[in-house]
Amino acid sequence: MGRELILPGIGNQVEDVYFLASQARIRFSIPEHGRLLLHGLPVEPPDPFDTVICVDFVGQPQGVKGKHHLWDKVIFANRGANA
């Protein structure tokens, strides 16, 4: 149920995906190298003005070489021990 979203150019293993405001987890899979597929997204965004989806990576975020990706448009935040 719900919608899906593909995020291309992902070069790392993904630990978790969730909405920032509610901390609600988002189901995900990696059907092929470099693509992150988010499952079951709500039809209406949780925030009509600014819904933020967080992706926790293993290590520093890396793109996949030779693939088109959105790294120039994505803001990465390091959620370290102080977060």
TORPA-4810 file (N, C-alpha, C, O; in nm, 3 decimals):
<nodes>
NODE_1_0.084_-0.117_0.000_0.000_0.000_0.000_0.089_0.124_0.000_0.200_0.122_0.052_M
NODE_2_0.040_0.231_-0.057_0.116_0.355_-0.062_0.198_0.368_-0.188_0.187_0.286_-0.280_G
NODE_3_0.278_0.468_-0.192_0.359_0.500_-0.309_0.503_0.457_-0.288_0.546_0.427_-0.177_R
NODE_4_0.577_0.455_-0.400_0.719_0.421_-0.396_0.801_0.534_-0.455_0.752_0.614_-0.535_E
NODE_5_0.926_0.539_-0.413_1.020_0.640_-0.461_1.155_0.573_-0.480_1.200_0.499_-0.393_L
NODE_6_1.220_0.599_-0.593_1.354_0.547_-0.619_1.454_0.659_-0.603_1.439_0.767_-0.661_I
NODE_7_1.558_0.634_-0.524_1.670_0.727_-0.510_1.790_0.662_-0.578_1.844_0.564_-0.527_L
NODE_8_1.834_0.716_-0.692_1.947_0.656_-0.764_2.081_0.705_-0.712_2.089_0.805_-0.640_P
NODE_9_2.187_0.634_-0.748_2.322_0.679_-0.720_2.370_0.654_-0.579_2.465_0.718_-0.534_G
NODE_10_2.306_0.562_-0.506_2.344_0.533_-0.367_2.460_0.433_-0.368_2.446_0.322_-0.421_I
NODE_11_2.573_0.471_-0.311_2.689_0.384_-0.312_2.719_0.314_-0.181_2.811_0.233_-0.175_G
NODE_12_2.643_0.344_-0.078_2.666_0.285_0.054_2.556_0.187_0.091_2.449_0.185_0.031_N
NODE_13_2.586_0.107_0.193_2.482_0.027_0.255_2.394_0.122_0.335_2.444_0.217_0.395_Q
NODE_14_2.264_0.096_0.338_2.169_0.181_0.409_2.126_0.111_0.537_2.089_-0.006_0.535_V
NODE_15_2.133_0.184_0.650_2.092_0.129_0.779_1.944_0.152_0.808_1.875_0.062_0.854_E
NODE_16_1.896_0.274_0.779_1.760_0.310_0.817_1.712_0.425_0.730_1.791_0.506_0.681_D
NODE_17_1.579_0.432_0.713_1.516_0.543_0.641_1.392_0.581_0.721_1.315_0.494_0.762_V
NODE_18_1.371_0.712_0.743_1.259_0.756_0.826_1.224_0.901_0.795_1.303_0.975_0.736_Y
NODE_19_1.103_0.942_0.837_1.062_1.082_0.827_1.123_1.158_0.943_1.118_1.112_1.057_F
NODE_20_1.181_1.274_0.916_1.247_1.353_1.020_1.150_1.397_1.130_1.179_1.379_1.248_L
NODE_21_1.036_1.452_1.094_0.945_1.510_1.193_0.886_1.406_1.287_0.881_1.429_1.408_A
NODE_22_0.843_1.293_1.235_0.774_1.194_1.317_0.863_1.077_1.360_0.826_0.999_1.448_S
NODE_23_0.981_1.065_1.299_1.071_0.951_1.320_1.009_0.819_1.275_1.061_0.712_1.306_Q
NODE_24_0.897_0.826_1.201_0.832_0.704_1.150_0.922_0.640_1.045_0.969_0.706_0.952_A
NODE_25_0.946_0.511_1.062_1.034_0.438_0.970_0.966_0.420_0.835_0.844_0.411_0.824_R
NODE_26_1.049_0.415_0.732_1.004_0.391_0.595_1.064_0.260_0.549_1.185_0.240_0.561_I
NODE_27_0.982_0.171_0.498_1.034_0.044_0.446_1.116_0.073_0.321_1.081_0.161_0.243_R
NODE_28_1.225_-0.002_0.303_1.310_0.020_0.187_1.373_-0.111_0.142_1.378_-0.208_0.216_F
NODE_29_1.419_-0.110_0.017_1.496_-0.222_-0.037_1.597_-0.165_-0.136_1.587_-0.050_-0.178_S
NODE_30_1.693_-0.248_-0.171_1.792_-0.209_-0.271_1.785_-0.316_-0.381_1.858_-0.415_-0.377_I
NODE_31_1.695_-0.294_-0.480_1.673_-0.396_-0.582_1.792_-0.419_-0.675_1.807_-0.527_-0.732_P
NODE_32_1.876_-0.318_-0.690_1.998_-0.332_-0.768_2.099_-0.231_-0.715_2.063_-0.131_-0.654_E
NODE_33_2.227_-0.258_-0.740_2.333_-0.172_-0.689_2.310_-0.027_-0.732_2.289_0.001_-0.850_H
NODE_34_2.314_0.062_-0.637_2.304_0.204_-0.667_2.163_0.261_-0.663_2.146_0.381_-0.686_G
NODE_35_2.062_0.179_-0.635_1.925_0.229_-0.629_1.862_0.192_-0.495_1.864_0.077_-0.452_R
NODE_36_1.807_0.293_-0.431_1.736_0.274_-0.305_1.588_0.291_-0.334_1.547_0.396_-0.385_L
NODE_37_1.507_0.191_-0.303_1.364_0.195_-0.329_1.291_0.208_-0.197_1.304_0.123_-0.108_L
NODE_38_1.212_0.316_-0.182_1.133_0.340_-0.062_0.992_0.289_-0.088_0.932_0.321_-0.191_L
NODE_39_0.937_0.210_0.005_0.807_0.146_-0.011_0.704_0.204_0.085_0.738_0.250_0.194_H
NODE_40_0.578_0.201_0.043_0.468_0.233_0.133_0.461_0.377_0.178_0.412_0.405_0.287_G
NODE_41_0.509_0.469_0.095_0.501_0.610_0.132_0.355_0.655_0.129_0.277_0.607_0.047_L
NODE_42_0.318_0.746_0.218_0.179_0.792_0.221_0.144_0.869_0.094_0.229_0.934_0.033_P
NODE_43_0.018_0.861_0.056_-0.029_0.934_-0.063_-0.014_1.084_-0.041_0.029_1.156_-0.131_V
NODE_44_-0.050_1.130_0.078_-0.033_1.271_0.115_0.094_1.283_0.199_0.115_1.203_0.290_E
NODE_45_0.179_1.383_0.172_0.301_1.399_0.251_0.268_1.433_0.396_0.169_1.502_0.422_P
NODE_46_0.350_1.385_0.490_0.325_1.416_0.632_0.322_1.566_0.661_0.246_1.610_0.748_P
NODE_47_0.401_1.643_0.591_0.402_1.788_0.606_0.376_1.847_0.468_0.454_1.822_0.376_D
NODE_48_0.270_1.922_0.449_0.237_1.973_0.315_0.338_2.073_0.259_0.338_2.101_0.140_P
NODE_49_0.426_2.127_0.345_0.520_2.227_0.299_0.663_2.177_0.289_0.738_2.220_0.201_F
NODE_50_0.704_2.088_0.380_0.845_2.050_0.384_0.862_1.913_0.451_0.897_1.906_0.569_D
NODE_51_0.839_1.808_0.376_0.858_1.673_0.430_1.002_1.632_0.406_1.050_1.637_0.292_T
NODE_52_1.072_1.590_0.511_1.212_1.551_0.501_1.223_1.401_0.527_1.173_1.350_0.627_V
NODE_53_1.289_1.330_0.435_1.317_1.188_0.451_1.465_1.174_0.483_1.550_1.223_0.408_I
NODE_54_1.496_1.108_0.594_1.634_1.087_0.636_1.679_0.947_0.596_1.604_0.851_0.608_C
NODE_55_1.803_0.938_0.548_1.863_0.809_0.515_1.990_0.797_0.596_2.081_0.879_0.583_V
NODE_56_1.998_0.695_0.681_2.119_0.668_0.758_2.203_0.567_0.681_2.159_0.456_0.653_D
NODE_57_2.326_0.607_0.647_2.419_0.523_0.572_2.521_0.459_0.665_2.544_0.507_0.776_F
NODE_58_2.580_0.351_0.619_2.697_0.294_0.684_2.816_0.372_0.628_2.844_0.362_0.508_V
NODE_59_2.886_0.448_0.712_2.998_0.531_0.666_2.951_0.660_0.602_2.832_0.693_0.604_G
NODE_60_3.046_0.733_0.545_3.017_0.859_0.477_2.939_0.830_0.349_2.972_0.735_0.278_Q
NODE_61_2.837_0.912_0.317_2.761_0.890_0.194_2.851_0.897_0.070_2.935_0.986_0.057_P
NODE_62_2.831_0.802_-0.020_2.909_0.796_-0.144_2.815_0.770_-0.260_2.718_0.694_-0.248_Q
NODE_63_2.845_0.832_-0.371_2.769_0.806_-0.493_2.829_0.689_-0.569_2.939_0.642_-0.538_G
NODE_64_2.755_0.643_-0.668_2.802_0.535_-0.754_2.866_0.599_-0.877_2.801_0.676_-0.948_V
NODE_65_2.992_0.568_-0.902_3.062_0.627_-1.016_2.998_0.583_-1.146_2.959_0.468_-1.164_K
NODE_66_2.988_0.679_-1.237_2.933_0.649_-1.369_2.782_0.653_-1.374_2.724_0.634_-1.481_G
NODE_67_2.717_0.677_-1.262_2.572_0.686_-1.259_2.532_0.832_-1.241_2.605_0.911_-1.181_K
NODE_68_2.416_0.865_-1.293_2.362_0.999_-1.267_2.303_0.997_-1.127_2.233_0.903_-1.090_H
NODE_69_2.333_1.099_-1.052_2.280_1.104_-0.916_2.249_1.246_-0.876_2.277_1.341_-0.949_H
NODE_70_2.190_1.260_-0.759_2.140_1.389_-0.712_2.223_1.448_-0.599_2.175_1.534_-0.526_L
NODE_71_2.349_1.402_-0.584_2.428_1.446_-0.468_2.438_1.597_-0.456_2.445_1.648_-0.345_W
NODE_72_2.439_1.670_-0.568_2.449_1.816_-0.561_2.325_1.879_-0.501_2.329_1.994_-0.458_D
NODE_73_2.214_1.805_-0.498_2.088_1.860_-0.451_2.048_1.807_-0.313_1.946_1.849_-0.258_K
NODE_74_2.125_1.716_-0.257_2.091_1.652_-0.130_2.178_1.707_-0.019_2.298_1.728_-0.037_V
NODE_75_2.116_1.730_0.095_2.190_1.778_0.213_2.213_1.657_0.304_2.118_1.589_0.343_I
NODE_76_2.340_1.632_0.339_2.372_1.523_0.428_2.401_1.578_0.566_2.472_1.677_0.581_F
NODE_77_2.347_1.513_0.664_2.375_1.550_0.803_2.434_1.430_0.873_2.383_1.318_0.859_A
NODE_78_2.539_1.452_0.946_2.604_1.343_1.019_2.541_1.334_1.156_2.560_1.422_1.240_N
NODE_79_2.464_1.228_1.178_2.400_1.206_1.308_2.494_1.127_1.395_2.480_1.005_1.405_R
NODE_80_2.587_1.193_1.456_2.685_1.125_1.540_2.632_1.101_1.679_2.511_1.108_1.703_G
NODE_81_2.722_1.072_1.770_2.686_1.040_1.908_2.618_1.157_1.978_2.545_1.137_2.075_A
NODE_82_2.640_1.280_1.929_2.582_1.398_1.992_2.444_1.430_1.940_2.381_1.525_1.987_N
NODE_83_2.394_1.353_1.843_2.264_1.384_1.783_2.151_1.346_1.875_2.034_1.366_1.841_A
</nodes>
